[in-house]
Amino acid sequence: MAGSSLCLFLLFSLFFGQCVVELEASHRVFQNLQTSEPTSESQPYRTGFHFQPPKNWMNDPNGPMVYKGIYHLFYQYNPKGAVWGNIVWAHSTSTDLINWIPHDAAIYPSQKSDIKGCWSGSTTMLPGGKPAILYTGIDPNDKQVQNLAVPKNLSDPYLTEWVKSPKNPLMAPTAINQINASSFRDPTTAWLGPDRIWRVIIGSKINYKGLAILYRSKNFVNWTASKQPLHSAEHTGMWECPDFYPVATEGVYGVDTSTKGSSIKHVLKVSLDDTKHEYYTIGTYDTATDKYVPDEGQVDSDSGLRYDYGKFYASKTFFDSVTLRRILWGWINESSSVEHDIKKGWSGVQAIPRKIWLDKSVKQLVQWPIAEIEKLRVNQVKFPSKFLKAGSIVEVKGVTASQADIEVSFKIAEFEKAEVLEPGWTNPQLLCSQKSASVKGALGPFGLLVLSSKSLEEYTAVYFRIFKDHEKYVVLMCSDQSRSSLDADNDKTTYGAFVNVDPLHEELSLRSLIDHSIVESFGGKGKACITARVYPTLAIDDDAHLYAFNYGTEKINITSLSAWSLKKAQIN
């Protein structure tokens, strides 16, 4: 056996007891493409603390994980331009999930099974803490197939080199499972069943039925399709980027993906190719039958629960074994034109990583920006408790309004004049569009005007409205981008969500992370999240302003308000 072949044989015997060939393509092909400077001189919309490469297209986060104390982010990347295409797995590492070091691409086309693209996938920690990647490759016939790659050197905490299995593809669509070759992608993190057999799901569809196709393997190399999917739902279309993981009903913020037990529920999240929305359900996973059933009351469709009701897609979670929390990543796409993206030389940003856990109601998930982001806070500004009179606005001065973190809590004393929630007002996004920030109500709109110009020609409004629905009160949260920019060549869609809080007995909290062209907002202590992309022409850098406002007819009490400028993260 030749020396190189012997080395590879010994390497992969650590994983599977068999040989896997080395990557054929040279890493030199992709060196330094992440570290080069943006192509456009003026970059008012580049972010200060959100992850993005210096140039070119980025989309889905792939297989985030922690290995030997180092966090890894892989992501879909086009090394050749600011539009989708030529997709590879770009790779960066961090010790705190905020500051990042770029590396050469981890996976790129080099085998027949991925020669036309290395699409999304996930990482799985095998016994002994050895990571493995399952990912979708596009073969010469444009067929979507699933492939395997593992690190070349396990002693390297940065995992800068990966090798692929000569048995790729390990999973492929067949006539037996009736799957179209263009609808078979995005393997999840795998999990071990009580029988010590691995399971993984692949997103797919048959006609308009969304599917989570289940595969099983004893050795992580030879996979067999189950006769039945883990779960499916009619009228949802293609399921992209599925995510399936356990959550604890009490006590902890995250558990390993293979965790089982009486205090465990499961989450199934899917990204809908047709609508570019995501939704999730909470339910029960039967390990004996390998079937997942959403709990009663969970909405298994596009109108169900979402991680984020704004610009947020292709999300992926991982279990952080260092801090014992589950962390959510998501892709924030642009709202500008393709021509604009090409001119500025880049497209796509990753959302701030979020801790995600099961609400005490066991009916929804809760999210919050990871605590590490607070290391960037400087120059705190605090408001004492104060009333916002009807139609009033007050500026939050002393912070860099284009790169800031603000937390505010509101309390309502009088509810008698709350608007009645009409029976047909069931779509929160449509309701927010109809009742924009400029439409005066009784209890609302009140909240924040962010990335605002001094004279309010431009602003993004993030606010609440309170309605009366029989014997209870309903809280609507909106992110209104309709006046975010004087540039008409942008998508300025308004987003909305109902927040499951009781304003009679709870204060209404709102936190917004503001980063030049991104506004990530968390309502009700993370029970509803909305992310927006905006491109102001006046409210840029030092010309951006931040306000608290109340355009309703009834006074609102700000019980607390704290704002911070955020330092620039060290990225790339």
C-alpha positions as CSV (number, residue, x, y, z in Angstrom):
1,M,0.0,0.0,0.0
2,A,1.4,3.4,-1.0
3,G,2.3,5.8,1.8
4,S,-0.4,8.3,1.2
5,S,-3.0,5.6,0.8
6,L,-1.8,4.0,4.1
7,C,-2.1,7.3,5.9
8,L,-5.7,7.8,4.6
9,F,-6.6,4.3,5.6
10,L,-5.3,4.8,9.1
11,L,-7.1,8.2,9.4
12,F,-10.5,6.8,8.4
13,S,-10.2,3.7,10.4
14,L,-10.5,6.0,13.4
15,F,-14.0,6.9,12.1
16,F,-15.4,4.0,10.3
17,G,-12.8,1.3,9.8
18,Q,-12.5,1.9,6.1
19,C,-10.6,4.1,3.7
20,V,-11.9,7.4,2.3
21,V,-10.1,9.3,-0.4
22,E,-8.6,12.7,0.0
23,L,-10.2,15.8,-1.5
24,E,-9.2,16.0,-5.1
25,A,-9.4,19.8,-5.5
26,S,-6.7,22.0,-4.1
27,H,-7.4,24.4,-1.2
28,R,-5.4,27.0,-3.0
29,V,-8.3,27.5,-5.4
30,F,-10.2,29.3,-2.6
31,Q,-7.5,30.8,-0.5
32,N,-7.9,34.5,0.5
33,L,-11.2,34.9,-1.3
34,Q,-12.9,35.6,2.1
35,T,-10.2,38.0,3.3
36,S,-10.1,40.3,0.3
37,E,-11.7,43.8,0.6
38,P,-15.2,44.6,-0.6
39,T,-15.3,45.8,-4.2
40,S,-17.3,49.0,-3.6
41,E,-15.7,52.0,-1.8
42,S,-18.8,53.3,0.0
43,Q,-20.3,50.6,2.2
44,P,-22.9,52.2,4.5
45,Y,-24.9,49.0,4.8
46,R,-22.1,46.7,5.9
47,T,-22.6,45.5,9.4
48,G,-20.5,46.1,12.5
49,F,-21.2,43.0,14.6
50,H,-23.2,40.6,12.4
51,F,-21.2,37.9,10.6
52,Q,-20.6,38.4,6.9
53,P,-17.6,37.8,4.6
54,P,-15.9,40.8,3.1
55,K,-17.4,40.2,-0.3
56,N,-19.6,37.9,-2.5
57,W,-22.8,35.9,-1.9
58,M,-23.5,34.1,1.4
59,N,-26.6,32.1,2.4
60,D,-27.4,29.2,4.7
61,P,-25.5,28.6,7.8
62,N,-24.2,25.0,7.6
63,G,-23.4,22.6,10.5
64,P,-22.4,25.1,13.2
65,M,-20.7,23.3,16.1
66,V,-18.2,23.6,18.9
67,Y,-15.0,21.4,18.8
68,K,-12.2,21.5,21.4
69,G,-13.6,24.8,22.7
70,I,-13.6,26.4,19.3
71,Y,-16.9,27.4,17.6
72,H,-17.2,26.6,13.9
73,L,-19.5,28.3,11.4
74,F,-19.7,26.8,7.9
75,Y,-21.9,28.6,5.4
76,Q,-23.0,28.6,1.8
77,Y,-20.7,30.9,-0.2
78,N,-20.1,31.9,-3.8
79,P,-16.4,32.7,-4.1
80,K,-16.9,34.2,-7.5
81,G,-19.6,36.8,-7.1
82,A,-22.4,38.6,-5.2
83,V,-25.2,36.4,-6.6
84,W,-26.1,32.8,-5.9
85,G,-24.0,30.1,-7.6
86,N,-20.7,28.2,-7.5
87,I,-21.6,27.1,-3.9
88,V,-18.9,25.9,-1.5
89,W,-18.8,25.5,2.3
90,A,-16.9,28.5,3.6
91,H,-15.5,28.2,7.1
92,S,-14.8,30.5,10.0
93,T,-13.9,29.9,13.7
94,S,-14.4,31.8,16.9
95,T,-13.9,31.5,20.7
96,D,-16.9,33.6,21.5
97,L,-19.4,33.4,18.6
98,I,-18.9,37.2,18.0
99,N,-15.3,37.6,16.7
100,W,-14.4,35.4,13.8
101,I,-11.3,34.1,12.0
102,P,-11.7,33.0,8.3
103,H,-10.2,29.8,6.9
104,D,-10.1,28.3,3.5
105,A,-13.2,26.6,2.2
106,A,-13.9,23.4,4.0
107,I,-15.8,21.6,1.3
108,Y,-16.0,22.4,-2.4
109,P,-16.8,20.6,-5.6
110,S,-14.2,17.8,-6.2
111,Q,-16.1,14.5,-6.6
112,K,-18.7,13.4,-9.2
113,S,-21.3,13.5,-6.4
114,D,-20.8,17.2,-5.8
115,I,-19.2,18.5,-8.9
116,K,-21.9,21.1,-9.6
117,G,-22.2,22.4,-6.0
118,C,-21.8,21.6,-2.3
119,W,-25.2,22.6,-0.8
120,S,-26.5,22.7,2.8
121,G,-26.0,20.1,5.4
122,S,-25.1,19.5,9.1
123,T,-22.4,18.3,11.4
124,T,-22.8,15.4,13.8
125,M,-20.6,14.5,16.7
126,L,-19.7,10.9,16.6
127,P,-18.6,8.8,19.6
128,G,-15.4,10.1,21.0
129,G,-16.2,13.7,20.0
130,K,-15.3,13.2,16.3
131,P,-17.2,15.5,13.9
132,A,-18.7,14.4,10.6
133,I,-20.4,16.4,7.9
134,L,-23.4,15.2,5.9
135,Y,-24.1,17.6,3.0
136,T,-26.1,17.8,-0.3
137,G,-24.0,17.6,-3.5
138,I,-25.2,18.2,-7.0
139,D,-24.0,15.6,-9.4
140,P,-23.4,16.1,-13.2
141,N,-27.0,15.3,-13.9
142,D,-28.2,18.0,-11.4
143,K,-29.4,15.2,-9.1
144,Q,-29.3,16.1,-5.4
145,V,-27.5,13.4,-3.4
146,Q,-26.1,13.2,0.2
147,N,-22.3,13.0,0.9
148,L,-20.0,12.6,3.8
149,A,-16.8,14.4,4.8
150,V,-14.7,14.2,8.0
151,P,-11.7,16.1,9.3
152,K,-8.2,15.2,8.1
153,N,-6.6,16.0,11.4
154,L,-8.6,15.6,14.7
155,S,-5.8,17.2,16.7
156,D,-6.3,20.5,14.8
157,P,-9.0,22.4,16.8
158,Y,-9.6,24.6,13.7
159,L,-10.4,21.6,11.4
160,T,-8.9,23.4,8.4
161,E,-8.9,20.3,6.2
162,W,-11.7,17.8,5.4
163,V,-11.7,14.6,3.4
164,K,-14.6,12.9,1.6
165,S,-15.8,9.4,1.5
166,P,-15.1,7.4,-1.7
167,K,-18.5,5.9,-1.2
168,N,-20.2,9.2,-1.9
169,P,-23.0,9.6,-2.5
170,L,-24.3,7.8,0.5
171,M,-28.0,8.6,-0.1
172,A,-29.7,9.3,-3.4
173,P,-33.3,9.7,-4.5
174,T,-34.8,6.6,-6.1
175,A,-38.0,5.6,-7.9
176,I,-38.8,3.4,-4.9
177,N,-39.3,6.4,-2.6
178,Q,-40.9,8.4,-5.4
179,I,-38.6,11.4,-4.7
180,N,-37.8,13.8,-7.5
181,A,-34.1,14.2,-8.0
182,S,-34.4,18.0,-7.5
183,S,-36.3,17.7,-4.2
184,F,-33.9,15.8,-1.9
185,R,-31.6,18.0,0.2
186,D,-30.3,19.4,3.4
187,P,-29.5,16.5,5.8
188,T,-30.0,17.4,9.5
189,T,-27.7,16.6,12.4
190,A,-28.1,12.9,13.0
191,W,-29.1,11.3,16.3
192,L,-28.7,7.9,17.9
193,G,-31.7,5.9,18.8
194,P,-32.0,3.6,21.8
195,D,-30.9,0.7,19.5
196,R,-27.6,2.6,18.8
197,I,-28.6,3.1,15.2
198,W,-28.1,6.5,13.6
199,R,-31.0,8.5,12.1
200,V,-31.1,11.5,9.9
201,I,-33.8,13.3,7.9
202,I,-33.6,14.9,4.5
203,G,-36.0,17.6,3.2
204,S,-38.2,16.7,0.3
205,K,-41.7,16.7,-1.2
206,I,-44.2,14.6,-3.2
207,N,-46.4,16.8,-5.2
208,Y,-47.3,19.5,-2.7
209,K,-46.8,17.4,0.5
210,G,-43.7,18.4,2.5
211,L,-41.6,15.4,3.7
212,A,-38.9,14.7,6.3
213,I,-37.4,11.5,4.8
214,L,-35.8,9.3,7.4
215,Y,-32.6,7.3,6.9
216,R,-30.9,4.9,9.3
217,S,-27.3,3.7,9.6
218,K,-25.3,1.4,11.9
219,N,-22.0,2.9,10.9
220,F,-22.7,6.4,9.5
221,V,-21.6,5.3,6.0
222,N,-24.2,2.8,4.8
223,W,-27.7,4.4,5.0
224,T,-31.1,2.8,4.4
225,A,-34.3,4.8,3.7
226,S,-37.3,4.2,5.9
227,K,-40.5,3.2,4.3
228,Q,-42.3,6.0,6.1
229,P,-41.1,9.6,6.6
230,L,-40.5,10.9,10.1
231,H,-43.2,13.4,9.4
232,S,-45.1,15.1,6.5
233,A,-47.6,17.8,6.0
234,E,-50.0,18.4,3.1
235,H,-50.1,21.7,1.2
236,T,-46.7,22.9,2.4
237,G,-44.5,22.2,-0.6
238,M,-40.8,21.5,-0.5
239,W,-39.2,21.3,2.9
240,E,-35.7,22.8,2.9
241,C,-33.2,22.9,5.7
242,P,-35.2,20.8,8.2
243,D,-34.0,20.8,11.8
244,F,-35.1,18.2,14.4
245,Y,-33.9,18.3,18.0
246,P,-35.0,17.7,21.6
247,V,-35.9,20.4,24.1
248,A,-36.2,20.0,27.9
249,T,-39.5,20.8,29.6
250,E,-37.7,21.9,32.7
251,G,-34.4,23.0,34.1
252,V,-32.0,23.4,31.2
253,Y,-31.5,25.6,28.1
254,G,-30.3,22.9,25.8
255,V,-29.7,19.1,25.4
256,D,-27.7,16.9,23.1
257,T,-29.5,16.0,19.9
258,S,-29.7,12.3,20.9
259,T,-31.2,13.0,24.3
260,K,-34.4,11.0,25.2
261,G,-36.6,10.9,28.3
262,S,-39.9,11.8,29.9
263,S,-39.0,15.5,30.3
264,I,-38.1,15.9,26.6
265,K,-40.2,17.3,23.8
266,H,-39.1,17.5,20.2
267,V,-39.0,20.4,17.7
268,L,-39.4,20.0,13.9
269,K,-38.5,23.1,11.9
270,V,-38.8,23.3,8.2
271,S,-38.0,26.1,5.7
272,L,-40.6,26.4,3.0
273,D,-39.2,26.8,-0.5
274,D,-42.4,28.1,-1.9
275,T,-43.0,31.0,0.5
276,K,-39.5,31.5,1.9
277,H,-41.0,31.3,5.4
278,E,-40.0,28.9,8.2
279,Y,-42.3,27.3,10.7
280,Y,-41.9,24.9,13.6
281,T,-44.0,22.6,15.7
282,I,-43.4,21.1,19.1
283,G,-44.4,17.5,19.6
284,T,-43.6,13.9,20.6
285,Y,-41.1,11.7,18.9
286,D,-41.8,7.9,19.2
287,T,-38.4,6.2,19.1
288,A,-40.0,2.8,18.6
289,T,-41.9,3.8,15.4
290,D,-39.6,6.7,14.3
291,K,-42.6,8.9,14.0
292,Y,-43.0,12.5,15.1
293,V,-46.4,13.9,16.0
294,P,-47.0,17.6,16.7
295,D,-48.8,18.3,20.0
296,E,-52.5,19.2,19.9
297,G,-53.0,22.9,19.0
298,Q,-49.7,23.1,17.1
299,V,-50.3,24.6,13.6
300,D,-48.5,22.3,11.0
301,S,-48.4,24.8,8.1
302,D,-47.1,28.2,6.9
303,S,-49.4,29.9,9.4
304,G,-47.8,28.2,12.3
305,L,-45.1,29.3,14.8
306,R,-41.9,30.8,13.4
307,Y,-38.5,31.5,14.9
308,D,-38.6,34.9,13.3
309,Y,-41.5,36.7,11.5
310,G,-39.2,38.8,9.3
311,K,-36.2,38.3,7.1
312,F,-34.8,35.0,8.4
313,Y,-34.4,31.7,6.6
314,A,-32.5,28.4,6.3
315,S,-31.9,28.4,10.0
316,K,-29.9,25.7,11.9
317,T,-29.4,25.0,15.6
318,F,-26.6,23.2,17.4
319,F,-26.0,22.0,21.0
320,D,-23.3,24.0,22.6
321,S,-21.7,21.3,24.9
322,V,-19.5,23.9,26.5
323,T,-22.3,26.1,27.9
324,L,-25.1,23.5,27.8
325,R,-27.4,25.6,25.6
326,R,-28.9,25.2,22.1
327,I,-27.9,28.0,19.7
328,L,-29.8,29.1,16.6
329,W,-28.2,30.6,13.5
330,G,-30.2,32.0,10.6
331,W,-29.6,33.7,7.2
332,I,-30.7,37.3,6.7
333,N,-31.1,37.8,3.0
334,E,-31.0,41.2,1.3
335,S,-34.1,43.4,0.6
336,S,-32.3,45.3,-2.1
337,S,-32.2,44.6,-5.8
338,V,-29.8,42.2,-7.4
339,E,-28.2,45.1,-9.3
340,H,-27.6,46.9,-6.0
341,D,-26.0,43.7,-4.5
342,I,-23.7,43.4,-7.5
343,K,-22.7,47.1,-7.2
344,K,-21.9,46.8,-3.5
345,G,-20.1,43.5,-4.1
346,W,-21.8,41.3,-1.5
347,S,-25.1,39.8,-0.4
348,G,-26.3,38.1,2.8
349,V,-25.6,38.3,6.5
350,Q,-26.0,35.9,9.4
351,A,-28.3,36.8,12.3
352,I,-26.8,37.2,15.7
353,P,-26.6,33.7,17.3
354,R,-29.5,33.2,19.6
355,K,-30.0,31.0,22.6
356,I,-33.2,29.0,22.1
357,W,-35.3,27.0,24.6
358,L,-38.8,25.8,25.4
359,D,-41.2,28.2,27.1
360,K,-42.7,27.2,30.4
361,S,-46.0,26.9,28.6
362,V,-44.5,24.1,26.5
363,K,-46.4,25.6,23.6
364,Q,-43.7,27.7,22.0
365,L,-39.9,28.4,21.9
366,V,-38.2,31.5,23.3
367,Q,-35.1,33.1,21.9
368,W,-32.6,35.7,23.1
369,P,-29.3,37.0,21.7
370,I,-26.4,35.1,23.1
371,A,-24.9,36.8,26.2
372,E,-21.5,37.2,24.4
373,I,-22.9,40.1,22.4
374,E,-23.0,42.2,25.6
375,K,-19.2,42.3,25.6
376,L,-19.5,44.8,22.7
377,R,-21.6,47.2,24.8
378,V,-20.2,50.7,25.6
379,N,-21.5,54.1,26.7
380,Q,-24.8,53.0,28.4
381,V,-27.6,55.5,28.4
382,K,-30.5,55.0,30.9
383,F,-33.9,56.6,31.1
384,P,-35.8,57.0,34.4
385,S,-39.3,55.8,34.5
386,K,-41.4,58.2,32.4
387,F,-44.7,58.6,30.7
388,L,-45.0,58.9,26.9
389,K,-48.0,61.2,26.3
390,A,-50.3,60.6,23.3
391,G,-48.5,61.5,20.1
392,S,-45.2,62.0,21.8
393,I,-41.6,61.2,20.7
394,V,-38.4,61.4,22.7
395,E,-34.9,60.9,21.4
396,V,-32.4,58.5,23.0
397,K,-29.2,60.5,22.8
398,G,-25.7,59.5,23.7
399,V,-25.5,56.2,21.7
400,T,-24.3,55.4,18.2
401,A,-27.8,55.0,16.8
402,S,-26.6,53.1,13.7
403,Q,-24.8,50.4,15.8
404,A,-26.7,49.9,19.0
405,D,-28.4,47.6,21.5
406,I,-31.6,49.0,23.2
407,E,-33.9,47.4,25.8
408,V,-37.1,49.1,26.8
409,S,-40.1,48.0,28.9
410,F,-43.6,49.5,28.8
411,K,-46.5,49.3,31.2
412,I,-50.1,50.2,30.5
413,A,-52.4,51.4,33.3
414,E,-55.7,52.0,31.5
415,F,-57.1,49.4,29.1
416,E,-60.7,50.7,28.7
417,K,-60.2,52.3,25.3
418,A,-58.3,49.4,23.7
419,E,-59.4,48.7,20.1
420,V,-61.6,45.6,19.6
421,L,-59.8,42.8,17.7
422,E,-62.1,42.0,14.7
423,P,-62.7,38.3,14.0
424,G,-61.0,38.5,10.6
425,W,-57.8,40.0,12.0
426,T,-55.9,36.7,12.2
427,N,-52.9,37.5,10.0
428,P,-50.5,39.6,12.1
429,Q,-48.4,40.7,9.1
430,L,-51.4,41.9,7.2
431,L,-52.7,43.6,10.3
432,C,-49.4,45.4,10.8
433,S,-49.5,46.5,7.1
434,Q,-53.0,47.9,7.5
435,K,-52.2,49.5,10.8
436,S,-48.7,51.0,10.2
437,A,-46.8,53.2,12.6
438,S,-48.6,56.2,11.1
439,V,-52.1,54.9,11.9
440,K,-53.2,56.2,15.2
441,G,-54.9,53.8,17.6
442,A,-55.8,53.8,21.3
443,L,-53.1,51.6,22.9
444,G,-50.5,52.0,20.2
445,P,-48.6,52.2,18.2
446,F,-45.8,52.7,20.8
447,G,-42.2,51.5,20.6
448,L,-39.0,52.6,18.9
449,L,-38.1,54.5,15.8
450,V,-34.7,53.2,14.7
451,L,-32.3,54.2,11.9
452,S,-34.2,57.4,11.8
453,S,-33.2,60.6,10.0
454,K,-33.3,63.8,12.2
455,S,-36.5,65.1,10.6
456,L,-38.1,61.6,10.3
457,E,-38.1,61.5,6.5
458,E,-36.8,57.9,7.1
459,Y,-37.3,55.5,10.0
460,T,-38.0,51.9,10.8
461,A,-40.7,51.6,13.4
462,V,-40.8,48.6,15.8
463,Y,-43.8,48.8,18.0
464,F,-46.7,47.3,19.8
465,R,-50.5,47.6,19.6
466,I,-52.9,46.2,22.2
467,F,-56.4,44.9,21.2
468,K,-59.3,43.6,23.3
469,D,-60.5,40.2,22.3
470,H,-63.6,39.3,24.4
471,E,-62.2,38.9,28.0
472,K,-58.5,39.1,27.2
473,Y,-56.1,41.5,25.6
474,V,-54.0,40.6,22.5
475,V,-50.6,42.1,21.8
476,L,-49.5,42.8,18.3
477,M,-45.8,43.4,17.5
478,C,-44.9,45.1,14.2
479,S,-41.7,46.0,12.3
480,D,-42.7,48.7,9.7
481,Q,-40.2,49.3,7.0
482,S,-42.5,51.3,4.8
483,R,-40.6,54.6,5.5
484,S,-37.2,53.0,6.1
485,S,-35.6,54.5,3.0
486,L,-36.2,57.2,0.4
487,D,-34.8,54.7,-2.2
488,A,-37.9,53.1,-3.8
489,D,-35.8,50.2,-5.3
490,N,-36.0,48.1,-2.1
491,D,-38.4,45.6,-0.6
492,K,-40.0,47.5,2.3
493,T,-42.4,44.8,3.5
494,T,-43.9,45.2,6.9
495,Y,-43.7,42.3,9.3
496,G,-45.9,41.3,12.3
497,A,-46.5,38.8,15.0
498,F,-48.8,38.2,17.9
499,V,-46.9,38.1,21.2
500,N,-48.1,35.6,23.8
501,V,-48.0,37.9,26.9
502,D,-50.7,39.3,29.2
503,P,-50.3,43.1,29.3
504,L,-52.7,43.2,32.3
505,H,-50.1,41.4,34.5
506,E,-46.8,41.7,32.5
507,E,-44.8,44.6,31.3
508,L,-44.2,44.6,27.5
509,S,-40.5,44.3,26.8
510,L,-38.7,45.1,23.5
511,R,-35.1,44.7,22.6
512,S,-33.6,45.8,19.2
513,L,-30.1,45.1,17.9
514,I,-29.4,47.8,15.3
515,D,-26.6,47.3,12.8
516,H,-26.6,49.8,9.9
517,S,-28.9,47.8,7.6
518,I,-30.3,45.2,10.1
519,V,-32.8,45.6,12.9
520,E,-33.3,42.4,14.9
521,S,-36.1,42.8,17.5
522,F,-37.2,40.6,20.3
523,G,-40.6,41.2,21.9
524,G,-42.0,39.8,25.1
525,K,-38.6,38.7,26.4
526,G,-38.0,36.7,23.2
527,K,-41.4,35.2,22.6
528,A,-41.7,36.9,19.2
529,C,-38.8,37.9,17.0
530,I,-38.7,40.1,13.8
531,T,-35.7,40.8,11.7
532,A,-35.7,43.5,9.0
533,R,-33.2,44.6,6.3
534,V,-33.3,48.3,5.6
535,Y,-31.2,50.7,3.5
536,P,-31.7,54.3,4.6
537,T,-30.3,57.1,2.4
538,L,-30.2,59.8,5.2
539,A,-30.1,57.8,8.5
540,I,-26.5,56.5,7.9
541,D,-23.7,56.2,10.4
542,D,-23.5,59.4,12.5
543,D,-26.7,60.8,10.9
544,A,-28.8,58.0,12.3
545,H,-31.1,58.8,15.3
546,L,-33.0,56.6,17.8
547,Y,-36.4,57.5,19.4
548,A,-39.0,56.1,21.7
549,F,-42.5,57.0,20.6
550,N,-46.2,56.7,21.4
551,Y,-48.6,57.6,18.6
552,G,-51.6,56.2,20.4
553,T,-54.3,58.3,22.1
554,E,-53.6,56.9,25.6
555,K,-50.4,57.5,27.6
556,I,-47.9,54.7,28.0
557,N,-45.4,54.3,30.8
558,I,-41.7,53.5,30.0
559,T,-40.7,51.7,33.2
560,S,-37.1,51.2,32.0
561,L,-34.9,52.0,29.1
562,S,-31.3,51.2,28.6
563,A,-29.3,51.7,25.4
564,W,-25.7,51.0,24.5
565,S,-23.4,51.7,21.5
566,L,-21.9,48.5,20.3
567,K,-18.2,48.2,19.3
568,K,-17.3,46.6,16.0
569,A,-16.7,42.9,16.2
570,Q,-13.5,41.5,14.8
571,I,-14.7,39.5,11.7
572,N,-12.5,38.3,8.8
